Every structure is written in structure tokens, then in C-alpha cells.
Amino acid sequence: MIALLYADINISGDAAVTLRKIPFDTLMRALLDGYERELTEEEVREKTLEDIAGKYARVCDGYSGYETSDEDIAFSDGMVFVLDALNIKIPEVNA
């Protein structure tokens, strides 16, 4: 179906016109290798906050790989200190 929309110049419509704007090699590469769209700014922000909250939870639970729990506590305290200093609030960390 996609190849037909791309190749047949007699087919018109928004999908066909938009598809023809993509270079053929780019289209084939996306179809064969898979395509991931870029995240929006909001999605990047949410993912970053989730990653930080996950790291904080691992450190607080003692799964960070540090040898002693004192290092875990110091690391988590440092995370909270920096976030507070930058006035960044993350749910489940320092909000």
C-alpha cells in the first residue's frame, strides 16, 4: 500500500503527497530498519524525571551498587540537595 501511494502519481491526497516528500531511500530504510520518532520536549522532560526518580528509588533501596549504605544515603542526600538548589521538584524525590 505504501509503495503504491509513493509510486503511483495518479493517486492524490494528503497521505500520498506527504509520503512523496520523503526521499525513497529514507522511506525504505525506515520501513526495513524500523522508525522511531523523536520525543517531544514534554516527553523528554517526563522521561528524564522518571529516570531520576527511578535512580533515586534504587539508591534509597540500596540497589545502586555502592558497597555501603552510607554511600547510598550520601548519594541520595546529594541528589535532593542539588535538585533543591536548582529549584527542581520531582515527584517521589523532593516534591
N, C-alpha and C positions, 0 to 999 in steps of 0.2 A: 504494500500500500504506500509506504513512504517513498520507495523508488518510483512508483507510478506518479505520485504527486510531484516529485522532483524532476522527472524526465519529461513528462508529457506537457508541452507548452500550451496545449488546448485546455487544460484544467486550470481554472482560476479560483480565486477565493483567498481568504486571509491565510489559511494554512499553507497553501501552495506557494503563495508569494513570499511568505516568511521563510519557508523551507528553502526556496531558491536563493535567498540571501546568504545562506551558509555555504562556504566552499565545499565542493563534493568530497575532497579528501578528509576534511574536518568532520563532515557528516558520517562518512564511513568509519573513521576512527572512533567516533562516539558510539556508533552502533556496535562495532566489534569489541572495543575495549571497555565499554561502559562509560557512562557520563554522570558526573556529579556536579550539580550546580553549586555556585559559590553561595556561602551563607550570607544572609543579610546582616547588617550591623547589629540588629537586635538579637538575632540568632547567635552570633559570635559572642555577644555580651552574656547571654544566658548560658551558653556552653562554658564560657570561662568561669562564671560564677559557680556553676555546678562542679566544675573541675576543682576549684579552690575549696569548695565545701567538702567535696569527697576527700581531698588530701588532708584537710583539717580533721575530718572524722577518722581517717586511718591513723593519723598521728595521735589523736586523743585516745583511740582504742589500743594503741601500742603495736600497730601493724606496719609501721613505717620502715622497719629495718634497722633502726638505731639499736645500739647494744643495751642501753639502759633506759628506763622510763624517765629518768631525769632529763635526758636529751629530748625525749618526746615532749615533755612538759615545756622545756625551754623553747623548742621549735614552735609549738602551738601558741605559747605566750608571745613569741616574736611575730607570728602571723597576725594575731589580734592587735598587737601594738602598731605594726606597720599599717594595717587597714584603718585603724582608728586615727593614726597620724595623717593619713591621706583622706580621711573623711569618707571612706568607702564602707558601706554597710552591706553585708552578705548574710542572708538568712542562714541560720544554723551555725554561724561562725561568730559574728559580733553584732548582729542586728537586734 
